[in-house]
Amino acid sequence: MRLLVTGLSRSGTKYLAELLNKAGGNVGHEYVFTVPEPRWGNDSDTLIEVSWLGAPHLDEVDAPVILLYRDPVRCISSMRINMGTGPYLEYAARYGPENLGAHWAHWNRMVLEANPVVMRTEDLPLWKLATMSGLSPVSLARAEQIISKDENHRKPVPLWPVERDDVWETYLELEKRRVRE
């Protein structure tokens, strides 16, 4: 694997995979890191993997890591509406707390321990993404014009208040460490 982009469910990994793919990358979205366990293959050394499911397996990855995060209120509200039940919810519960606010904080802190490059979905630094992915900044900028950020919105999401100190402490840490344009 050349690069792993991970974060939390509903943080924009599908959007970023589409963006990198349209820019000409060999990109897998939940290709290596999938439910129930990772699936290593012959092409995984050239692949840019974009998967929130990779976060618990960072000790198995010998590649640069990008932590992709999204505004906590929007992300947690979207998780509340869209996570549903089944294998993905079970996977998330296996590696983190059930409370969505605590889960958001725990999951992002778990990735922060690997000292990743931190990027926010709402304002991706294309120059840094180009450098890390090996793709042209021009092709990324063109792809950004084509791909809708609403790519994976399933339904309108009412915003839920988030009143957890651990969420806001984690958010401040992410904001401090993120790459800016």
N, C-alpha and C positions, 0 to 999 in steps of 0.2 A: 504494500500500500504506500503510495507517495504522500498522501495527505489524508487526515481524518478531520472532518467537521462534525462536531457533536454539540449537544446542548440538551434541551428538555423537549419533550413532546409539545407540539403546537408552538415551537419557537421559530419556525421558518426554514426547517431543513429541506422540505420538499421544494420550496421556492428556490433556495440556493442551489439544490441539485439541478433543477431545470435551467437556472441561469448559467451554471458552469457547463452543462451539457450543450446549451445553445451556443456558448462561446468556443466550443470545440474540444472540451475535455472528455477524457475517458472516465465517466462519473457513474457511480452506483448510488442509488438511494435505497438504503436498507438492504443492500446487496450482500455485503459481508456480515454486517451486524443485523441480524434478523431474529425473529422469535422462532423457536425457543432459545437457540444458542448460535454463536457465530459460525459462519460457514466460510472457511478459507479455501481459496481456489487458485488455479494456475495464473490467472490474470490479476490477482490481488496486489502484485508488486507494482503495477503501472496504474492502478486504480486510484481515483480520488473518491473516497467513501464519505457519504453524507448521511449520517444516521444518529438519531437521538439514542438509539439502542446501543451505541458503542461506549457510552459514558462509563458503565460499570467494568469495562474490559480494557481500560487504558494501560494497564500493566502488561498487556499482550501486544501492544502496538509499538512498533519501532518506526515511527513517522512523526512529522510535525502535527500538532493538534491545534485546531481552531475551536474555541468555545463560542457558539452562536447563541445569543440570548435575545429575548424580546421583553418589552415593557411588562412587568409582573402582573399588573391588573388585567391587561388584555390577555396575557398568556394563561393565567389562572382561570379567568372567566371562560376562555375558550376550552380549556381542559375540562372544566365543570360541565360544559354542554356537550363536547364532542368526544370525550374519551370512551364513553360507552362501557361495555363490559367485554369480557373475553380475554384472549391471550395478551393483548397489549397492556390492558389494565393490570392483569396478573403479573406481567413482566415488570411494570413500573412499581407495583407493590412489593415485589421481591427485593428490590434494591433501594426502597425509600419509604418514608412514612405515608400513611393514608391521607392525612390532612393535606389538601392541595397546596396551601401556603407553605407549610413545613416541607412538603415534597419539593416545591420550587426552589426553596433555599438550599435544601440538602443536595439536590441533584446538581445545581450550579456550583456549590462548594466542592462537591466530589470532583468535578472536572477542574476547578481552579487549583486543586492540589497537584495536578500534573503540569502546572505552569504553562498553560496554553496561551496563544495569541487570542485576545478577547475582541469580538466584534458584535455590534448590535444590529439586528435585522433591519430596524427602521432607517439606518443610515450606514450602509456597508461601505467600508473604505476600499474602493475598487483597486487602487494602486497596490495595496498590501495583499489583497486577494490575488491579483495578477502575479505578484512576486512569489507568493507561496504555492500557487497552483501551476505555475509555469505557462499560464495562458496570457495572451496579449491584452493589455488594458483596453485597447480599442475594441477588441472582440467582446470583452466583458461589458463595456459601455453600450455597444450595439445590442447585445443580448438583454441588457437591463431595460432598453426601450421596448423590446418585444414582449418580455415576460411580465404578466400582471402580478403585482404583489397580492392580489386577491385569489391567486391560483388555487389555493387549498382551503378557502373559506367555505365551510359546509352550510352554515346558516348564520343569520345575524346573532351576535352575542351580546346579551345585556351585561354591562360591567358590574361586577360584584365588588364591594368594598374589601380591601385587604388590610386587616388590622393586626398584623403580626410583626413584631420587632425583627425577627430573624429574616423575614423577607426584605425589609427595608435596609437592614445592615448588609445583606448580601448584594442587594441592588446597588448600594453605594460603593461597595468593593468592586463590582463589575464596572460601574461607571468610571471609577478611578483607573482601572487597568485597561479599558478598551482602547483600541486603535482609532484615532480620529483622522478624517480627511485633512 
